[in-house]
Amino acid sequence: MEIPFIFGKVAQSNQFINREKEIKNLRLNFESHINTLLISPRRWGKSSLVNEVASQMLQRNKRIRFSFIDLYAIRDEQEFYQAFTTAVIKATSNKWEDWVGNGKKFISKLIPRFQFGIDPVNDFRVSFDWKDLKQNGEEILNLPEKISIEKNIHLIICIDEFQNIAHFEDPLVMQKKMRSAWQKHQVSTYCLYGSKRHMLADIFENKSMPFYKFGDTLFLKKIGHTHWVDYIIRQFNKTNKKITSELASEIAGRMENHPYFVQLFAATVWKLTKTKCMKKIIDQALDDLIEQYSIMFQRETDSLTNKQLNFLKALANNVEKFSSKETLMSYNLGSQGNVKRIKVALENKEIIDLWGNTIEFIDPLFNYWFKRVYVKRY
């Protein structure tokens, strides 16, 4: 029997939960050729949302094409151009035998090199001489529009982990090149998103940045609590196991309605449940997960300074005024300026999430573990 909960990979249509409003907005943007900037913390389901919309649109319109590019492992401009070209050519040609021909047809200023592995579909790659690429990078950036017009298709470019352009040698110059090319495109459309909300917010919402007002900015929220309750009950019932709405609510509530962790926690509870879930099973599941991830959490805290640990202790104790004299003294945080530096450091380490006046642990499991180890609670 398969586990009826999914985590760690993109959710398919039958596993997709709600997001009706977000699906509608994103689909309308794509259909209207409006570029979209999607912002939310990691593991909130951005990739699943984009893939769900793509799946729906591909079924309805044969002229639509989607090209998915992940910048997670891409750290320089050359790698980007090559990955971008490869993804665009693959997305706009129905057969792998056409990839080379289309590549040569639509790239005139550069000499592309085509590489095929044992599996030509998955091992296809386009590369270029870097000297030529530096002088003619705009041809690659304009490739989606050129192919869309020539083939009378609507190509939608979806770039995940977009914030990783910050690792490029000159990220600001690269962003200016992208914006300069893509803002002129009338047929092809762009969807940019990633897993570090604070970095993406700076790229998309900072008036001094090239991608400011590049498109419609969508802030993805958590899935509603009631939707989680209904989903958990439904998934248990599908496998002939029972859970009450109260306990399903507790599973979602303990994980703060965080998509990845609700699925993970629900899966753990499901595995411990033989026929009917009980409160003690949920408690046991939480203990098992905390134990399972304790080594990783310990390594994470070992890299923190004492003042960073003290800040997390204050956060775990629900302190709200971190810069007050009382908090600075009680938790030995130093000065108010030091508190600001601590926040930035912990945000960059992806331990906390800062949004407006809200500060919270990104990982609900880490929150529980930290309280048990450092605050002696829960």
C-alpha positions in Angstrom: 0.0 0.0 0.0 1.4 3.4 -1.0 1.7 6.2 1.5 -1.1 8.7 0.5 0.9 11.8 1.4 3.6 13.4 -0.7 6.5 15.5 0.3 9.9 16.4 -1.2 8.7 16.4 -4.8 6.2 18.2 -7.0 2.6 17.3 -6.2 0.6 15.9 -9.1 -3.0 16.9 -9.9 -4.6 14.2 -7.8 -2.4 15.2 -4.8 -2.8 18.9 -5.3 -4.6 20.8 -2.5 -6.9 23.8 -3.1 -4.9 26.9 -4.3 -8.0 27.7 -6.5 -7.4 31.4 -6.3 -3.7 31.1 -7.0 -4.3 28.8 -9.9 -6.8 31.1 -11.4 -4.6 34.2 -11.1 -1.5 32.4 -12.5 -3.4 30.9 -15.4 -4.9 34.3 -16.3 -1.5 35.9 -16.2 -0.1 33.2 -18.5 -3.0 33.3 -20.9 -2.7 37.1 -21.0 1.1 37.1 -21.6 1.7 38.8 -18.3 5.0 38.0 -16.6 4.7 36.7 -13.0 7.0 37.0 -10.0 6.1 34.4 -7.4 7.3 34.9 -3.9 7.0 32.7 -0.8 9.2 30.8 1.6 10.7 27.5 0.6 8.6 24.3 0.6 5.3 26.2 0.4 4.4 24.6 -2.9 5.6 27.2 -5.6 6.9 24.5 -8.0 3.7 22.4 -7.5 1.5 25.4 -8.2 3.4 26.3 -11.4 3.4 22.7 -12.6 -0.4 22.3 -11.8 -1.2 25.4 -13.9 1.1 24.2 -16.7 -0.6 20.8 -16.7 -4.1 22.3 -16.9 -3.1 24.7 -19.7 -1.3 22.1 -21.8 -4.5 20.0 -21.9 -6.6 22.9 -23.1 -4.3 24.6 -25.6 -2.0 22.8 -28.0 -0.2 26.1 -28.9 1.1 26.5 -25.4 4.6 25.3 -24.5 6.3 25.4 -21.1 10.0 25.5 -20.5 11.2 24.7 -16.9 14.7 25.9 -15.8 16.1 25.3 -12.3 19.0 27.6 -11.3 19.7 25.6 -8.1 23.0 24.3 -9.4 23.8 27.1 -11.8 26.4 29.6 -10.5 27.6 31.6 -13.5 26.4 33.4 -16.6 27.8 30.7 -19.0 26.0 27.9 -17.3 22.8 29.9 -17.3 22.9 30.6 -21.0 23.6 26.9 -21.8 20.9 25.6 -19.5 18.4 28.2 -20.8 19.1 27.3 -24.5 18.8 23.6 -23.8 15.5 23.9 -22.0 14.0 26.3 -24.6 15.0 24.0 -27.6 13.7 20.9 -25.9 10.4 22.6 -25.0 9.7 23.9 -28.5 10.5 20.7 -30.5 8.4 17.6 -30.4 11.1 15.1 -31.3 14.7 15.0 -30.0 15.8 14.5 -33.6 14.7 18.1 -34.3 16.6 19.7 -31.5 19.9 20.1 -33.4 18.2 21.4 -36.5 16.1 24.0 -34.5 19.2 25.0 -32.5 21.1 25.8 -35.7 18.1 27.5 -37.3 17.4 29.9 -34.4 20.9 30.6 -33.2 22.8 32.5 -35.9 25.4 34.6 -34.1 26.8 31.7 -32.1 28.1 28.2 -33.0 26.2 25.8 -30.7 27.7 22.5 -29.7 25.2 19.7 -29.2 25.9 16.8 -26.8 23.9 13.6 -26.5 24.3 10.8 -24.0 23.1 7.3 -23.9 19.6 8.6 -23.3 19.2 11.4 -25.9 16.0 12.8 -24.3 17.5 13.3 -20.8 21.2 13.7 -21.7 20.9 16.4 -24.3 22.9 19.6 -23.7 23.8 22.7 -25.7 27.1 24.5 -25.0 28.9 27.5 -26.5 32.4 29.1 -26.6 32.4 31.6 -23.7 34.1 34.4 -25.7 31.4 34.4 -28.3 28.7 34.0 -25.7 29.8 37.1 -23.8 29.4 39.2 -26.9 26.2 37.6 -28.1 24.3 36.6 -24.9 21.3 38.7 -26.0 20.6 36.2 -28.8 20.1 33.5 -26.2 17.8 35.7 -24.1 15.7 36.5 -27.2 15.5 32.9 -28.2 12.0 32.3 -26.6 10.5 35.2 -28.5 12.1 34.3 -31.8 10.9 30.7 -31.7 7.4 31.6 -30.4 6.9 34.0 -33.4 8.4 31.6 -35.9 6.4 28.6 -34.8 3.2 30.4 -33.8 3.3 29.1 -30.3 3.1 30.7 -26.8 6.2 29.8 -24.9 6.1 30.3 -21.1 9.5 30.2 -19.4 9.4 29.2 -15.8 12.7 29.8 -13.9 13.0 28.3 -10.4 15.5 29.4 -7.7 15.8 32.6 -9.6 17.5 34.3 -6.6 20.6 32.2 -7.4 21.7 34.8 -10.0 23.1 36.5 -6.9 26.0 34.0 -7.2 26.9 35.2 -10.7 30.1 37.2 -11.1 28.2 40.4 -11.7 24.5 39.7 -10.9 23.3 43.2 -11.4 24.6 43.4 -14.9 23.1 40.0 -15.7 19.7 41.1 -14.4 19.9 44.3 -16.6 20.6 42.1 -19.6 17.6 39.8 -18.8 15.2 42.7 -18.2 16.4 44.6 -21.3 15.6 41.6 -23.5 12.5 40.1 -21.9 10.6 43.3 -21.4 10.3 43.7 -25.2 8.9 40.2 -25.7 5.2 40.2 -26.7 4.6 36.5 -27.3 6.7 34.6 -24.8 6.0 35.0 -21.1 8.1 34.6 -18.0 7.4 33.2 -14.5 10.2 33.8 -12.0 10.2 32.2 -8.5 12.5 30.6 -5.9 12.9 29.5 -2.3 14.4 32.5 -0.5 11.7 35.0 0.0 13.9 37.9 1.3 16.2 37.7 -1.7 13.4 37.5 -4.2 11.6 40.4 -2.5 14.7 42.5 -2.9 15.0 41.6 -6.6 11.4 42.1 -7.5 10.2 44.9 -5.0 13.3 47.1 -4.7 12.9 50.1 -6.9 16.6 50.2 -7.7 16.7 46.7 -9.1 16.2 45.9 -12.8 13.3 43.5 -12.2 11.2 46.0 -10.3 7.7 46.0 -11.7 8.7 43.4 -14.4 5.3 41.7 -14.0 2.6 40.8 -11.6 3.9 39.9 -8.1 2.1 37.1 -6.4 2.7 36.4 -2.7 1.9 32.8 -2.1 0.3 32.1 1.3 -0.1 28.9 3.3 -2.9 26.5 2.4 -5.9 27.1 4.6 -6.3 25.0 7.7 -9.8 23.6 6.8 -8.4 22.4 3.4 -5.7 20.5 5.2 -8.2 18.9 7.6 -10.4 17.7 4.7 -7.4 16.5 2.7 -5.9 14.5 5.6 -9.3 12.8 6.4 -9.7 12.0 2.7 -6.3 10.5 2.3 -6.7 8.3 5.4 -10.1 7.1 4.1 -8.7 6.2 0.8 -6.5 3.6 2.5 -9.2 2.3 4.8 -7.8 4.1 7.9 -9.8 6.5 10.0 -9.0 9.8 11.6 -11.3 12.4 13.2 -11.5 16.0 12.1 -10.1 17.0 15.5 -6.9 14.9 15.1 -6.5 15.9 11.4 -6.7 19.5 12.6 -4.0 18.8 15.2 -1.7 17.4 12.5 -2.0 20.5 10.4 -1.9 22.8 13.4 1.2 21.3 14.9 3.0 21.9 11.6 1.5 25.4 11.3 -0.2 24.5 8.0 3.2 24.4 6.3 2.7 22.3 3.1 5.8 20.2 3.2 5.7 19.5 7.0 2.0 18.8 7.1 2.5 16.1 4.5 5.6 14.7 6.2 3.9 14.7 9.6 0.7 13.2 8.2 2.6 10.5 6.5 4.4 9.6 9.7 1.1 9.4 11.6 -0.4 7.3 8.8 2.4 4.8 9.0 1.9 4.4 12.7 -1.8 4.0 12.4 -3.2 0.5 11.8 -6.9 1.2 11.5 -7.8 4.2 13.6 -5.7 7.2 14.5 -5.5 8.2 18.2 -3.9 11.1 20.0 -1.0 9.0 21.3 -0.1 8.1 17.8 0.2 11.8 16.8 2.4 12.3 19.9 4.6 9.3 19.0 4.9 10.5 15.4 6.1 13.9 16.5 8.7 12.3 18.8 9.9 10.0 16.0 10.4 12.9 13.6 12.2 15.0 16.1 14.5 12.1 16.9 15.0 11.4 13.2 16.1 14.9 12.4 17.9 15.7 15.7 21.4 15.1 14.3 20.8 17.5 11.4 19.3 20.1 13.8 22.2 19.8 16.1 24.7 20.4 13.3 22.7 23.4 12.3 22.9 24.9 15.8 26.5 24.0 16.2 27.3 26.6 13.5 25.5 29.4 15.4 27.1 32.0 17.6 26.0 32.3 21.3 24.1 35.4 20.6 22.3 33.8 17.6 21.3 31.0 19.9 20.1 33.4 22.5 18.0 35.2 19.8 16.4 31.8 18.9 15.7 31.2 22.6 13.9 34.5 22.8 11.9 33.6 19.7 11.0 30.2 21.1 9.8 32.0 24.2 7.4 34.2 22.1 9.4 37.4 22.7 8.1 40.1 20.4 10.2 43.2 21.3 13.7 41.9 20.6 15.3 45.4 20.8 13.8 46.4 24.1 16.3 46.9 26.9 14.7 44.1 28.9 15.1 41.6 26.1 18.7 42.7 25.2 19.7 42.2 28.8 17.7 39.0 29.6 19.0 37.2 26.5 22.5 38.8 26.3 21.9 40.0 22.7 24.2 43.1 22.8 23.0 46.2 21.1 20.0 46.9 18.9 22.3 47.0 15.9 23.6 43.6 16.8 20.0 42.3 16.9 19.5 43.5 13.3 22.7 41.6 12.2 21.5 38.5 14.0 18.2 38.6 12.1 19.9 38.9 8.8 22.4 36.1 9.6 19.6 33.7 10.7 17.5 34.6 7.7 20.4 33.9 5.4 20.9 30.5 7.1 17.2 29.8 6.4 16.4 29.2 10.1 14.0 32.1 10.5 11.7 33.9 8.1 11.2 37.7 8.4 8.2 39.3 6.7 7.0 42.7 7.9 6.9 42.6 11.7 6.6 38.8 11.7 9.5 36.6 12.8 9.1 32.8 12.8 11.0 29.6 12.5 10.9 28.3 8.9 10.9 24.7 10.0 8.2 23.7 12.5 10.1 20.5 13.5 13.2 22.5 14.2 11.1 24.8 16.4 9.9 21.8 18.5 13.4 20.3 18.7 14.9 23.7 19.7 12.4 24.2 22.5 13.1 20.7 23.9 16.8 21.0 23.8 17.4 24.7 24.6 14.3 25.9 26.3 13.3 22.7 28.0 9.7 23.0 26.8 7.3 20.7 24.8 
